[in-house]
Amino acid sequence: MAIRLRGPLAPRVDVALSSEENLTEAVGLEIVNHVVSKGFCVISTSFTESWAERAVVELREFDKADRWHGIHPSIQEGLLGQEGSATIAELESPDLADEVRSDGEMIRRFDKLLTDVGCRVQPFLHYRYGFQVSTRSRAVVNQAGEMEDEPVELTEKDVMKWLSQFLRHKLMCIVFFGPTSGTLELQPWENTDTDIFYIDTLPGTMVLLRPDLLSHRHYAPGRSYAMSTFFMTACVPRHEALAHSKLIPPAQDLDDWAVNRIKMFKQLDVNDKIWNPGLDRVWQNAMNHMFHKGQMIAVRGA
């Protein structure tokens, strides 16, 4: 990994949680206030340090089950960057019963914690921001590592899935497992001349941020894992979404790929009435409702 030149660190901790019981509505409001003021909030969850150690052990089973896979650089940049998301593993749905899921006890516990945080901040988002989040994506475990020499190619399925999330995400929640600590770099997407915020990612550190406003890249000098999820607004037709907001660079890359892909298949269709039979049926059916696909998890307050 290339040596990173460090700038000024962001405040070490904005909110300290000593137990799950401390995640109250008042804490939810405090978290939202920090996100409103600067775009992110650093949360210390000291009670999860032992969880993180056990989660790292459980992730060894992911190696044995071959659950890690690479993703295209555009998708990596929408998660934790090309090094922070060198490979990823997507978790099973939390709607499944625990005895059915194979993710591991501590992995499931962290997954639930992400939902709990979303439920606590949700009531204050409309009041402070004017928007509401209604769903969260399935959690992803990001494994830091070197960038691949040969990038993974995009597919229609990947584009539909990730573009849907990148278009509608308003909050991103990340919790770092270690075992190696690293640095999370945050910078406005639209102004790369501004200072970068540097956050130390010690095991048990949680960060809530605005992924539609800030780029977010994780760097670690050794083996390091982080679980992430997006909290998103309701589904909207693609043309409405594009009319009301500017796409972040990763989403723009995926949208450009999709448009060019559709144009290519239409040009191949001499009658312009039928789709190329080699095109995935899911892609064909989804084009008019591009951002309505993919399993989402409801976020409801208490």
Phi and psi in degrees as GROMACS dihedral restraints (atoms count N, CA, C in turn):
[ dihedral_restraints ]
;  ai    aj    ak    al  type     phi  dphi    fc
    3     4     5     6     1   -67.3    20    10
    4     5     6     7     1   147.9    20    10
    6     7     8     9     1   -71.0    20    10
    7     8     9    10     1   130.7    20    10
    9    10    11    12     1   -95.3    20    10
   10    11    12    13     1   130.8    20    10
   12    13    14    15     1   -84.2    20    10
   13    14    15    16     1   119.5    20    10
   15    16    17    18     1   -86.8    20    10
   16    17    18    19     1   135.5    20    10
   18    19    20    21     1  -102.0    20    10
   19    20    21    22     1  -160.9    20    10
   21    22    23    24     1   -66.7    20    10
   22    23    24    25     1   139.7    20    10
   24    25    26    27     1   -79.4    20    10
   25    26    27    28     1   145.8    20    10
   27    28    29    30     1   -70.7    20    10
   28    29    30    31     1   162.1    20    10
   30    31    32    33     1   -51.5    20    10
   31    32    33    34     1   136.9    20    10
   33    34    35    36     1   -55.7    20    10
   34    35    36    37     1   -47.4    20    10
   36    37    38    39     1  -144.1    20    10
   37    38    39    40     1   133.8    20    10
   39    40    41    42     1   -96.6    20    10
   40    41    42    43     1   -39.9    20    10
   42    43    44    45     1  -133.8    20    10
   43    44    45    46     1   133.5    20    10
   45    46    47    48     1  -112.0    20    10
   46    47    48    49     1   125.9    20    10
   48    49    50    51     1  -114.0    20    10
   49    50    51    52     1   123.5    20    10
   51    52    53    54     1   -97.6    20    10
   52    53    54    55     1   -12.0    20    10
   54    55    56    57     1  -163.3    20    10
   55    56    57    58     1   165.5    20    10
   57    58    59    60     1   -63.3    20    10
   58    59    60    61     1   -33.0    20    10
   60    61    62    63     1   -65.2    20    10
   61    62    63    64     1   -22.9    20    10
   63    64    65    66     1   -77.8    20    10
   64    65    66    67     1    -5.7    20    10
   66    67    68    69     1   -81.4    20    10
   67    68    69    70     1    76.8    20    10
   69    70    71    72     1   -97.4    20    10
   70    71    72    73     1   175.6    20    10
   72    73    74    75     1   -62.2    20    10
   73    74    75    76     1   -37.4    20    10
   75    76    77    78     1   -62.0    20    10
   76    77    78    79     1   -38.9    20    10
   78    79    80    81     1   -67.7    20    10
   79    80    81    82     1   -38.7    20    10
   81    82    83    84     1   -58.5    20    10
   82    83    84    85     1   -43.1    20    10
   84    85    86    87     1   -65.2    20    10
   85    86    87    88     1   -40.9    20    10
   87    88    89    90     1   -61.7    20    10
   88    89    90    91     1   -42.4    20    10
   90    91    92    93     1   -61.4    20    10
   91    92    93    94     1   -46.8    20    10
   93    94    95    96     1   -62.4    20    10
   94    95    96    97     1   -39.7    20    10
   96    97    98    99     1   -60.1    20    10
   97    98    99   100     1   -40.3    20    10
   99   100   101   102     1   -66.6    20    10
  100   101   102   103     1   -41.7    20    10
  102   103   104   105     1   -63.8    20    10
  103   104   105   106     1   -39.6    20    10
  105   106   107   108     1   -64.2    20    10
  106   107   108   109     1   -40.2    20    10
  108   109   110   111     1   -74.2    20    10
  109   110   111   112     1   -31.6    20    10
  111   112   113   114     1  -140.2    20    10
  112   113   114   115     1    -2.6    20    10
  114   115   116   117     1    96.4    20    10
  115   116   117   118     1    -6.2    20    10
  117   118   119   120     1  -158.6    20    10
  118   119   120   121     1   165.3    20    10
  120   121   122   123     1  -142.5    20    10
  121   122   123   124     1   129.8    20    10
  123   124   125   126     1   -97.9    20    10
  124   125   126   127     1   124.1    20    10
  126   127   128   129     1  -120.0    20    10
  127   128   129   130     1   127.4    20    10
  129   130   131   132     1   -91.5    20    10
  130   131   132   133     1   121.2    20    10
  132   133   134   135     1  -116.2    20    10
  133   134   135   136     1    74.9    20    10
  135   136   137   138     1   -58.9    20    10
  136   137   138   139     1   -29.3    20    10
  138   139   140   141     1   -70.1    20    10
  139   140   141   142     1   -12.6    20    10
  141   142   143   144     1   -96.5    20    10
  142   143   144   145     1     1.5    20    10
  144   145   146   147     1   -60.6    20    10
  145   146   147   148     1   -42.2    20    10
  147   148   149   150     1   -70.0    20    10
  148   149   150   151     1   -32.1    20    10
  150   151   152   153     1   -60.5    20    10
  151   152   153   154     1   -44.3    20    10
  153   154   155   156     1   -61.2    20    10
  154   155   156   157     1   -41.1    20    10
  156   157   158   159     1   -60.4    20    10
  157   158   159   160     1   -43.8    20    10
  159   160   161   162     1   -72.1    20    10
  160   161   162   163     1   -32.7    20    10
  162   163   164   165     1   -64.2    20    10
  163   164   165   166     1   -39.6    20    10
  165   166   167   168     1   -61.9    20    10
  166   167   168   169     1   -38.8    20    10
  168   169   170   171     1   -64.1    20    10
  169   170   171   172     1   -43.3    20    10
  171   172   173   174     1   -63.5    20    10
  172   173   174   175     1   -30.9    20    10
  174   175   176   177     1   -68.8    20    10
  175   176   177   178     1   -16.4    20    10
  177   178   179   180     1   -63.6    20    10
  178   179   180   181     1   -29.2    20    10
  180   181   182   183     1   -68.4    20    10
  181   182   183   184     1   -27.3    20    10
  183   184   185   186     1   -64.4    20    10
  184   185   186   187     1   -36.5    20    10
  186   187   188   189     1   -61.8    20    10
  187   188   189   190     1   -46.7    20    10
  189   190   191   192     1   -65.6    20    10
  190   191   192   193     1   -35.5    20    10
  192   193   194   195     1   -86.2    20    10
  193   194   195   196     1     1.1    20    10
  195   196   197   198     1    56.9    20    10
  196   197   198   199     1    45.9    20    10
  198   199   200   201     1   -89.1    20    10
  199   200   201   202     1   -11.6    20    10
  201   202   203   204     1   -81.3    20    10
  202   203   204   205     1   141.9    20    10
  204   205   206   207     1  -149.8    20    10
  205   206   207   208     1   155.7    20    10
  207   208   209   210     1   -83.9    20    10
  208   209   210   211     1   161.5    20    10
  210   211   212   213     1  -137.4    20    10
  211   212   213   214     1   161.5    20    10
  213   214   215   216     1   -63.7    20    10
  214   215   216   217     1   147.3    20    10
  216   217   218   219     1   -53.6    20    10
  217   218   219   220     1   -33.8    20    10
  219   220   221   222     1   -64.7    20    10
  220   221   222   223     1   -37.5    20    10
  222   223   224   225     1   -72.3    20    10
  223   224   225   226     1   -40.4    20    10
  225   226   227   228     1   -56.7    20    10
  226   227   228   229     1   -42.5    20    10
  228   229   230   231     1   -67.3    20    10
  229   230   231   232     1   -23.8    20    10
  231   232   233   234     1   -82.7    20    10
  232   233   234   235     1   -14.1    20    10
  234   235   236   237     1   -99.7    20    10
  235   236   237   238     1  -102.1    20    10
  237   238   239   240     1  -121.9    20    10
  238   239   240   241     1    27.0    20    10
  240   241   242   243     1    88.7    20    10
  241   242   243   244     1   170.2    20    10
  243   244   245   246     1   -69.0    20    10
  244   245   246   247     1   -25.1    20    10
  246   247   248   249     1   -94.4    20    10
  247   248   249   250     1   -37.6    20    10
  249   250   251   252     1   -71.4    20    10
  250   251   252   253     1   -26.0    20    10
  252   253   254   255     1  -121.5    20    10
  253   254   255   256     1    48.8    20    10
  255   256   257   258     1   -57.0    20    10
  256   257   258   259     1   -42.8    20    10
  258   259   260   261     1  -138.8    20    10
  259   260   261   262     1   156.0    20    10
  261   262   263   264     1  -134.8    20    10
  262   263   264   265     1   159.8    20    10
  264   265   266   267     1  -134.6    20    10
  265   266   267   268     1   125.2    20    10
  267   268   269   270     1   -91.1    20    10
  268   269   270   271     1   135.0    20    10
  270   271   272   273     1   -78.7    20    10
  271   272   273   274     1   161.5    20    10
  273   274   275   276     1   -74.0    20    10
  274   275   276   277     1   163.5    20    10
  276   277   278   279     1   -64.6    20    10
  277   278   279   280     1   132.2    20    10
  279   280   281   282     1   -68.8    20    10
  280   281   282   283     1    -9.6    20    10
  282   283   284   285     1   -72.0    20    10
  283   284   285   286     1   -17.6    20    10
  285   286   287   288     1   -74.1    20    10
  286   287   288   289     1   150.3    20    10
  288   289   290   291     1   -65.4    20    10
  289   290   291   292     1   146.8    20    10
  291   292   293   294     1   -56.9    20    10
  292   293   294   295     1   -37.2    20    10
  294   295   296   297     1   -69.5    20    10
  295   296   297   298     1   -15.8    20    10
  297   298   299   300     1   -91.5    20    10
  298   299   300   301     1   -32.8    20    10
  300   301   302   303     1   -71.9    20    10
  301   302   303   304     1   145.5    20    10
  303   304   305   306     1  -112.3    20    10
  304   305   306   307     1    13.7    20    10
  306   307   308   309     1   -71.1    20    10
  307   308   309   310     1   -24.0    20    10
  309   310   311   312     1   107.3    20    10
  310   311   312   313     1   146.3    20    10
  312   313   314   315     1   -60.9    20    10
  313   314   315   316     1   -48.3    20    10
  315   316   317   318     1   -71.3    20    10
  316   317   318   319     1   -35.0    20    10
  318   319   320   321     1   -60.6    20    10
  319   320   321   322     1   -45.1    20    10
  321   322   323   324     1   -64.3    20    10
  322   323   324   325     1   -36.1    20    10
  324   325   326   327     1   -66.9    20    10
  325   326   327   328     1   -41.1    20    10
  327   328   329   330     1   -64.7    20    10
  328   329   330   331     1   -39.2    20    10
  330   331   332   333     1   -59.0    20    10
  331   332   333   334     1   -43.8    20    10
  333   334   335   336     1   -64.9    20    10
  334   335   336   337     1   -37.4    20    10
  336   337   338   339     1   -62.0    20    10
  337   338   339   340     1   -38.8    20    10
  339   340   341   342     1   -60.7    20    10
  340   341   342   343     1   -43.4    20    10
  342   343   344   345     1   -63.9    20    10
  343   344   345   346     1   -42.0    20    10
  345   346   347   348     1   -61.3    20    10
  346   347   348   349     1   -40.2    20    10
  348   349   350   351     1   -62.9    20    10
  349   350   351   352     1   -43.8    20    10
  351   352   353   354     1   -60.2    20    10
  352   353   354   355     1   -40.2    20    10
  354   355   356   357     1   -65.5    20    10
  355   356   357   358     1   -32.9    20    10
  357   358   359   360     1   -76.2    20    10
  358   359   360   361     1   -33.6    20    10
  360   361   362   363     1   -88.4    20    10
  361   362   363   364     1   -23.1    20    10
  363   364   365   366     1   -54.0    20    10
  364   365   366   367     1   -45.4    20    10
  366   367   368   369     1   -62.0    20    10
  367   368   369   370     1   -20.4    20    10
  369   370   371   372     1   -99.1    20    10
  370   371   372   373     1    -6.6    20    10
  372   373   374   375     1   -70.2    20    10
  373   374   375   376     1   -41.1    20    10
  375   376   377   378     1   -67.2    20    10
  376   377   378   379     1   -38.5    20    10
  378   379   380   381     1   -65.7    20    10
  379   380   381   382     1   -43.3    20    10
  381   382   383   384     1   -91.3    20    10
  382   383   384   385     1   -29.6    20    10
  384   385   386   387     1  -115.7    20    10
  385   386   387   388     1   -24.8    20    10
  387   388   389   390     1    87.1    20    10
  388   389   390   391     1    10.0    20    10
  390   391   392   393     1  -130.4    20    10
  391   392   393   394     1   164.7    20    10
  393   394   395   396     1  -126.2    20    10
  394   395   396   397     1   145.1    20    10
  396   397   398   399     1  -106.5    20    10
  397   398   399   400     1   137.0    20    10
  399   400   401   402     1  -119.4    20    10
  400   401   402   403     1   -16.2    20    10
  402   403   404   405     1  -139.9    20    10
  403   404   405   406     1   162.4    20    10
  405   406   407   408     1  -130.1    20    10
  406   407   408   409     1   152.5    20    10
  408   409   410   411     1   -78.5    20    10
  409   410   411   412     1   163.8    20    10
  411   412   413   414     1   -61.9    20    10
  412   413   414   415     1   144.2    20    10
  414   415   416   417     1   -69.5    20    10
  415   416   417   418     1   149.0    20    10
  417   418   419   420     1  -124.9    20    10
  418   419   420   421     1   135.6    20    10
  420   421   422   423     1   -97.1    20    10
  421   422   423   424     1   121.5    20    10
  423   424   425   426     1  -100.1    20    10
  424   425   426   427     1   128.5    20    10
  426   427   428   429     1  -107.7    20    10
  427   428   429   430     1   121.9    20    10
  429   430   431   432     1   -74.5    20    10
  430   431   432   433     1   150.1    20    10
  432   433   434   435     1   178.7    20    10
  433   434   435   436     1  -172.2    20    10
  435   436   437   438     1   -75.7    20    10
  436   437   438   439     1   150.4    20    10
  438   439   440   441     1   -68.0    20    10
  439   440   441   442     1   141.8    20    10
  441   442   443   444     1   -75.6    20    10
  442   443   444   445     1   141.8    20    10
  444   445   446   447     1   -69.0    20    10
  445   446   447   448     1   -36.6    20    10
  447   448   449   450     1  -109.0    20    10
  448   449   450   451     1   103.6    20    10
  450   451   452   453     1   -66.0    20    10
  451   452   453   454     1   149.7    20    10
  453   454   455   456     1   -69.1    20    10
  454   455   456   457     1   138.6    20    10
  456   457   458   459     1   -80.5    20    10
  457   458   459   460     1   152.3    20    10
  459   460   461   462     1   -79.1    20    10
  460   461   462   463     1   152.8    20    10
  462   463   464   465     1  -128.4    20    10
  463   464   465   466     1   163.0    20    10
  465   466   467   468     1   -59.1    20    10
  466   467   468   469     1   -41.0    20    10
  468   469   470   471     1   -62.6    20    10
  469   470   471   472     1   -44.1    20    10
  471   472   473   474     1   -63.2    20    10
  472   473   474   475     1   -42.3    20    10
  474   475   476   477     1   -64.0    20    10
  475   476   477   478     1   -46.1    20    10
  477   478   479   480     1   -59.3    20    10
  478   479   480   481     1   -46.0    20    10
  480   481   482   483     1   -64.6    20    10
  481   482   483   484     1   -52.3    20    10
  483   484   485   486     1   -81.0    20    10
  484   485   486   487     1   -32.4    20    10
  486   487   488   489     1   -64.6    20    10
  487   488   489   490     1   -37.2    20    10
  489   490   491   492     1   -57.1    20    10
  490   491   492   493     1   -43.6    20    10
  492   493   494   495     1   -73.5    20    10
  493   494   495   496     1   -43.6    20    10
  495   496   497   498     1   -66.9    20    10
  496   497   498   499     1   -25.1    20    10
  498   499   500   501     1   -78.1    20    10
  499   500   501   502     1   -32.0    20    10
  501   502   503   504     1  -111.1    20    10
  502   503   504   505     1    -6.0    20    10
  504   505   506   507     1   -71.0    20    10
  505   506   507   508     1   135.7    20    10
  507   508   509   510     1  -117.9    20    10
  508   509   510   511     1   -26.6    20    10
  510   511   512   513     1  -135.6    20    10
  511   512   513   514     1   144.8    20    10
  513   514   515   516     1  -124.1    20    10
  514   515   516   517     1   131.6    20    10
  516   517   518   519     1  -115.2    20    10
  517   518   519   520     1   128.2    20    10
  519   520   521   522     1  -128.7    20    10
  520   521   522   523     1   135.3    20    10
  522   523   524   525     1  -127.2    20    10
  523   524   525   526     1   133.5    20    10
  525   526   527   528     1  -101.0    20    10
  526   527   528   529     1   132.8    20    10
  528   529   530   531     1   -97.6    20    10
  529   530   531   532     1   -21.9    20    10
  531   532   533   534     1    80.5    20    10
  532   533   534   535     1  -149.8    20    10
  534   535   536   537     1   -72.8    20    10
  535   536   537   538     1   -18.8    20    10
  537   538   539   540     1   -91.9    20    10
  538   539   540   541     1   131.7    20    10
  540   541   542   543     1   -76.3    20    10
  541   542   543   544     1   152.6    20    10
  543   544   545   546     1  -141.7    20    10
  544   545   546   547     1  -153.5    20    10
  546   547   548   549     1  -136.4    20    10
  547   548   549   550     1   130.7    20    10
  549   550   551   552     1   -99.7    20    10
  550   551   552   553     1   124.9    20    10
  552   553   554   555     1  -107.1    20    10
  553   554   555   556     1   126.8    20    10
  555   556   557   558     1  -120.0    20    10
  556   557   558   559     1   137.4    20    10
  558   559   560   561     1  -156.2    20    10
  559   560   561   562     1   142.2    20    10
  561   562   563   564     1   -57.6    20    10
  562   563   564   565     1   135.0    20    10
  564   565   566   567     1   -59.9    20    10
  565   566   567   568     1   -38.7    20    10
  567   568   569   570     1   -89.6    20    10
  568   569   570   571     1    -4.1    20    10
  570   571   572   573     1  -143.3    20    10
  571   572   573   574     1    86.5    20    10
  573   574   575   576     1   -78.1    20    10
  574   575   576   577     1    -0.6    20    10
  576   577   578   579     1   -87.7    20    10
  577   578   579   580     1    -9.3    20    10
  579   580   581   582     1   -78.7    20    10
  580   581   582   583     1   164.5    20    10
  582   583   584   585     1   -63.2    20    10
  583   584   585   586     1   147.1    20    10
  585   586   587   588     1   -89.5    20    10
  586   587   588   589     1   136.3    20    10
  588   589   590   591     1   -87.5    20    10
  589   590   591   592     1   131.9    20    10
  591   592   593   594     1  -113.7    20    10
  592   593   594   595     1   126.0    20    10
  594   595   596   597     1  -121.5    20    10
  595   596   597   598     1   125.2    20    10
  597   598   599   600     1   -70.5    20    10
  598   599   600   601     1   130.9    20    10
  600   601   602   603     1  -106.2    20    10
  601   602   603   604     1    70.8    20    10
  603   604   605   606     1   -71.5    20    10
  604   605   606   607     1   152.6    20    10
  606   607   608   609     1   -54.5    20    10
  607   608   609   610     1   130.4    20    10
  609   610   611   612     1    95.6    20    10
  610   611   612   613     1    -7.6    20    10
  612   613   614   615     1   -76.0    20    10
  613   614   615   616     1   135.9    20    10
  615   616   617   618     1  -120.7    20    10
  616   617   618   619     1   141.1    20    10
  618   619   620   621     1  -130.1    20    10
  619   620   621   622     1   129.7    20    10
  621   622   623   624     1  -111.0    20    10
  622   623   624   625     1   127.9    20    10
  624   625   626   627     1  -145.0    20    10
  625   626   627   628     1   166.7    20    10
  627   628   629   630     1   -92.6    20    10
  628   629   630   631     1    98.5    20    10
  630   631   632   633     1   -71.3    20    10
  631   632   633   634     1   -17.3    20    10
  633   634   635   636     1   -81.6    20    10
  634   635   636   637     1   -10.5    20    10
  636   637   638   639     1  -114.1    20    10
  637   638   639   640     1   -32.5    20    10
  639   640   641   642     1  -119.6    20    10
  640   641   642   643     1   135.0    20    10
  642   643   644   645     1   -73.0    20    10
  643   644   645   646     1   153.6    20    10
  645   646   647   648     1  -146.2    20    10
  646   647   648   649     1   106.8    20    10
  648   649   650   651     1  -125.4    20    10
  649   650   651   652     1   133.8    20    10
  651   652   653   654     1  -109.9    20    10
  652   653   654   655     1   135.0    20    10
  654   655   656   657     1  -128.3    20    10
  655   656   657   658     1   135.7    20    10
  657   658   659   660     1  -143.8    20    10
  658   659   660   661     1   141.2    20    10
  660   661   662   663     1   -78.3    20    10
  661   662   663   664     1    -6.9    20    10
  663   664   665   666     1  -148.3    20    10
  664   665   666   667     1  -161.2    20    10
  666   667   668   669     1   -63.3    20    10
  667   668   669   670     1   124.2    20    10
  669   670   671   672     1  -151.7    20    10
  670   671   672   673     1   138.7    20    10
  672   673   674   675     1  -123.9    20    10
  673   674   675   676     1   149.9    20    10
  675   676   677   678     1  -147.2    20    10
  676   677   678   679     1   135.3    20    10
  678   679   680   681     1   -97.8    20    10
  679   680   681   682     1   137.1    20    10
  681   682   683   684     1  -138.3    20    10
  682   683   684   685     1   155.7    20    10
  684   685   686   687     1  -152.0    20    10
  685   686   687   688     1   157.5    20    10
  687   688   689   690     1  -110.1    20    10
  688   689   690   691     1   140.1    20    10
  690   691   692   693     1  -103.1    20    10
  691   692   693   694     1   127.0    20    10
  693   694   695   696     1  -128.0    20    10
  694   695   696   697     1   157.2    20    10
  696   697   698   699     1   -77.7    20    10
  697   698   699   700     1   172.8    20    10
  699   700   701   702     1   -65.6    20    10
  700   701   702   703     1   160.4    20    10
  702   703   704   705     1   -65.0    20    10
  703   704   705   706     1   140.5    20    10
  705   706   707   708     1  -136.4    20    10
  706   707   708   709     1   152.5    20    10
  708   709   710   711     1   -58.4    20    10
  709   710   711   712     1   146.0    20    10
  711   712   713   714     1   -55.5    20    10
  712   713   714   715     1   -43.8    20    10
  714   715   716   717     1   -66.2    20    10
  715   716   717   718     1   -32.2    20    10
  717   718   719   720     1   -70.8    20    10
  718   719   720   721     1   -41.1    20    10
  720   721   722   723     1   -62.4    20    10
  721   722   723   724     1   -43.0    20    10
  723   724   725   726     1   -68.4    20    10
  724   725   726   727     1   -27.9    20    10
  726   727   728   729     1   -75.4    20    10
  727   728   729   730     1   -24.2    20    10
  729   730   731   732     1  -104.5    20    10
  730   731   732   733     1    -9.3    20    10
  732   733   734   735     1  -153.4    20    10
  733   734   735   736     1   154.2    20    10
  735   736   737   738     1   -90.0    20    10
  736   737   738   739     1   134.7    20    10
  738   739   740   741     1   -71.4    20    10
  739   740   741   742     1   141.5    20    10
  741   742   743   744     1   -69.6    20    10
  742   743   744   745     1   156.9    20    10
  744   745   746   747     1   -51.3    20    10
  745   746   747   748     1   -45.0    20    10
  747   748   749   750     1   -61.1    20    10
  748   749   750   751     1   -40.3    20    10
  750   751   752   753     1   -67.0    20    10
  751   752   753   754     1   -38.7    20    10
  753   754   755   756     1   -63.0    20    10
  754   755   756   757     1   -40.6    20    10
  756   757   758   759     1   -60.8    20    10
  757   758   759   760     1   -43.9    20    10
  759   760   761   762     1   -68.4    20    10
  760   761   762   763     1   -39.6    20    10
  762   763   764   765     1   -65.6    20    10
  763   764   765   766     1   -41.3    20    10
  765   766   767   768     1   -61.6    20    10
  766   767   768   769     1   -42.0    20    10
  768   769   770   771     1   -61.8    20    10
  769   770   771   772     1   -44.2    20    10
  771   772   773   774     1   -63.4    20    10
  772   773   774   775     1   -45.5    20    10
  774   775   776   777     1   -62.5    20    10
  775   776   777   778     1   -43.9    20    10
  777   778   779   780     1   -66.2    20    10
  778   779   780   781     1   -35.1    20    10
  780   781   782   783     1   -66.5    20    10
  781   782   783   784     1   -44.8    20    10
  783   784   785   786     1   -62.9    20    10
  784   785   786   787     1   -43.5    20    10
  786   787   788   789     1   -60.8    20    10
  787   788   789   790     1   -39.7    20    10
  789   790   791   792     1   -64.3    20    10
  790   791   792   793     1   -44.8    20    10
  792   793   794   795     1   -68.3    20    10
  793   794   795   796     1   -35.4    20    10
  795   796   797   798     1   -67.2    20    10
  796   797   798   799     1   -36.1    20    10
  798   799   800   801     1   -68.5    20    10
  799   800   801   802     1   -29.6    20    10
  801   802   803   804     1   -75.7    20    10
  802   803   804   805     1   -20.5    20    10
  804   805   806   807     1   -88.2    20    10
  805   806   807   808     1    99.2    20    10
  807   808   809   810     1   -65.1    20    10
  808   809   810   811     1   -30.2    20    10
  810   811   812   813     1   -85.6    20    10
  811   812   813   814     1   -15.1    20    10
  813   814   815   816     1    55.3    20    10
  814   815   816   817     1    29.7    20    10
  816   817   818   819     1  -125.3    20    10
  817   818   819   820     1   -25.9    20    10
  819   820   821   822     1  -121.3    20    10
  820   821   822   823     1   154.2    20    10
  822   823   824   825     1   -85.5    20    10
  823   824   825   826     1   155.8    20    10
  825   826   827   828     1   -56.5    20    10
  826   827   828   829     1   127.1    20    10
  828   829   830   831     1   -63.6    20    10
  829   830   831   832     1   -18.3    20    10
  831   832   833   834     1   -81.9    20    10
  832   833   834   835     1    -7.3    20    10
  834   835   836   837     1   -80.3    20    10
  835   836   837   838     1   135.0    20    10
  837   838   839   840     1   -54.4    20    10
  838   839   840   841     1   133.1    20    10
  840   841   842   843     1   -60.4    20    10
  841   842   843   844     1   -35.8    20    10
  843   844   845   846     1   -61.9    20    10
  844   845   846   847     1   -41.1    20    10
  846   847   848   849     1   -64.8    20    10
  847   848   849   850     1   -41.8    20    10
  849   850   851   852     1   -60.0    20    10
  850   851   852   853     1   -47.6    20    10
  852   853   854   855     1   -72.6    20    10
  853   854   855   856     1   -22.5    20    10
  855   856   857   858     1   -93.2    20    10
  856   857   858   859     1   -10.9    20    10
  858   859   860   861     1   -60.9    20    10
  859   860   861   862     1   -35.3    20    10
  861   862   863   864     1   -80.6    20    10
  862   863   864   865     1   -11.1    20    10
  864   865   866   867     1  -136.4    20    10
  865   866   867   868     1    52.2    20    10
  867   868   869   870     1   -55.9    20    10
  868   869   870   871     1   -32.4    20    10
  870   871   872   873     1  -107.1    20    10
  871   872   873   874     1    32.7    20    10
  873   874   875   876     1  -116.1    20    10
  874   875   876   877     1     4.7    20    10
  876   877   878   879     1  -100.1    20    10
  877   878   879   880     1   159.0    20    10
  879   880   881   882     1   101.3    20    10
  880   881   882   883     1   139.9    20    10
  882   883   884   885     1   -73.2    20    10
  883   884   885   886     1   131.2    20    10
  885   886   887   888     1  -121.7    20    10
  886   887   888   889     1   159.8    20    10
  888   889   890   891     1  -117.3    20    10
  889   890   891   892     1   126.7    20    10
  891   892   893   894     1   -65.9    20    10
  892   893   894   895     1   142.5    20    10
  894   895   896   897     1  -116.1    20    10
  895   896   897   898     1   113.4    20    10
  897   898   899   900     1  -127.8    20    10
  898   899   900   901     1   137.0    20    10
  900   901   902   903     1   -71.1    20    10
  901   902   903   904     1   166.6    20    10
